[in-house]
Amino acid sequence: MLQIILEQWISNQVLSNYQQNWLCQDMLNVFSDRPTPNRLYDDQLDRQNIGQFLEQRLNLLAAIYPEFQACQRSLGITSNLLEPLWQIWLPLALKIASTRQKYDRPLIQGILGGQGTGKTTLCKFLALILKHLGHNCLSISIDDLYKTYADRQQLQQQDPRLIWRGPPGTHDLELGIALLDQLRAVNDLNPLSQKEQYIAVPQFDKTAFAGAGDRTEPLKINLNQTPIDIVLFEGWMVGVWPWPEADLAEVLRHDPPSPIATTADVQFALDMNRNLQAYLPLWQRLDSLIMLHLVDFNLSKQWRKEAEQKAIAAGKTGMGDREVEQFVNYFWRALHPDLFIKPLAQNPEIVDLVIEVGANHLPIAVY
């Protein structure tokens, strides 16, 4: 029913009273007694303003849909995304826009998600929708904060276990903190001076040095011409907090999750947990944190294998299945999702919104 109504609307056909009432009732279902209530609407929707909210959302859908389809094609996504656009991404963008109004400076929105959860795709969709709501978004990945190739080579000499970039300790935290502080310093109440002001956004080329990667020239943004007011900061460990060391040691000693198996694996996990402590000042710059939560973390491996197989089939370089296993296991030995990611889904003090991602790559629940 929902798909039919939405397709009719984007085809410029008038909705009947019955169809509009059906959409209103569908949105009001978020107030039903559920074990995990939908928190997308908690500061936007009530029974009194349902008609106004529906009209706003329908008009926004009609305005953004052609551009959304173009974005979808550019990402190579062939699935019909009309329903998740209506049910998840539109209200999420409206929620972020509403949150932005609480600040007199740019909002720093963190987005946490493991490999393959769709962080980059979400950022592109949100930036597109928020643009139509009058906001200029800047998307930043924690990957752009990696230390330079030279610095990581030196780091690897100090700790040969850091064979790949990614775990705690491989990022330039001072660079990230300085960037977010510079963005947060822009104040709505004090307009920018006539003198042009620029911000340098770090960029990282993952193909440099045979895939080891290196930092490239930063992206320079003229804040006078493009006043950034929402920052989308995404990454596989954004907002993840360390365990108390004694508690983690106890868990790893008695019930370590695979692939943490050896004494060396346990020590590596403890050391990475200790390194994570240094990231807290960066996380404290976040105003809000959204979590993309896989229903099964093993999907990360499956999806990565499929992506690498497609790359190889297209004549590009790619990892074999065994290499993918080693690559993903490396990250899991550092910060295992069962220990560091999964508990956050039930921790509202750290995570403001959880979006569950199913085996079809699409969101299936919000709480």
C-alpha positions, 0 to 999 in steps of 0.5 A, a space after each residue: 500500500 505504501 509503495 503504491 501511494 508514494 509512487 502515485 505522489 511522485 508521479 504528480 497524482 493527487 492523493 485521495 482523502 483515504 490515502 492521506 488518512 492512511 499515511 497519517 495512521 501509518 505515521 501515528 503507529 510510531 506511538 504504539 506500544 513497542 518494545 523498541 519505539 521508533 525514535 525518529 519522531 520523538 521531537 517532531 510529531 504528535 497527534 495534533 500536528 500530524 496533518 502538517 507533518 504529512 504535508 511537509 514530508 510529502 512536499 519534501 519527497 516530491 522536491 528531492 526525489 529526482 535528485 535522489 534518483 540521480 544520486 542512487 544511480 551514481 552509487 550503482 544502487 538498483 533497489 527501489 528505495 522509495 519506502 526507506 526514503 519515506 520511512 527512514 531517511 526523510 524523517 531522519 534528515 528532518 530530525 537532524 535539521 530540528 536538532 541543528 536549531 538547538 545550537 548557535 553553531 554547526 551541528 557535529 553529527 556522528 555516524 557509527 557503522 561497521 564495514 558495509 553498513 552504508 555509512 557513506 551512502 547514508 551521508 550522501 542521502 542526508 546531505 542531499 535532503 538537508 540541502 533542500 531544507 536549507 543546510 550546507 553539510 560537510 561529510 567527513 570520514 574518520 578514514 581521512 584522519 589516518 596518519 601519513 604513510 611515513 608516520 604509519 611506517 614509523 608506527 609499524 616499526 614501533 608496533 609490528 602488529 599494526 600491519 594495516 591502517 584502521 585500529 586505534 592509534 593509526 589516526 591523527 587525533 590532533 588533526 581531527 580535534 583541530 578540524 572539529 574545533 574550527 568548525 564548531 567555532 563558527 557562530 550563528 550570532 557572529 557572522 563571518 568577517 568580510 575577509 574570506 575564511 577557509 577550512 582545510 578538510 583532510 583527504 586520504 587516498 587509499 590507493 597510494 603506496 600500493 593500497 597502504 594509502 597516504 594523505 593528499 592535499 586537503 579540500 579547501 572550503 571557503 566558509 564565506 561562500 559555503 557556510 557549513 552548518 551540519 557536519 556528518 562525521 562517519 566511521 567504523 569506530 566513531 563514538 566507540 568508548 573503551 572498556 575498563 581494562 580489568 573488565 575487558 581482561 576478565 571477558 577475554 580471559 574467560 569467553 573471548 569472541 572469535 577470532 580472538 583466540 591466542 594470548 597474543 590476540 588477547 594482548 592486542 585487544 587490550 592494547 587497542 582498548 588502551 589506545 582507544 582512550 586517546 579518542 575520547 576528546 575527539 568523541 566529546 566534540 560530537 553533538 549526537 551519535 547515530 548507529 548503523 547496527 547490523 543484524 549479523 556482524 558476519 554480513 560484513 565479511 560476506 559483503 566484503 567478499 562479494 565486493 572484492 569478487 565483483 572488482 576482480 571480475 571487472 578486471 580491477 584489483 581485489 582481495 581473495 576470500 582468504 585475504 578478506 577473512 584476514 582483513 576483517 579479522 584484523 579489525 575484529 581482533 582490535 575492536 570486536 563488534 560484539 564487545 565494542 559495537 553491539 553494547 552501544 545499541 542499548 546505551 542511550 547515554 552514548 547513542 541517540 538513535 539506532 538504525 538496524 541494517 538487514 541482510 538486504 543492506 536496507 534499514 529494517 528498524 529504528 530505535 
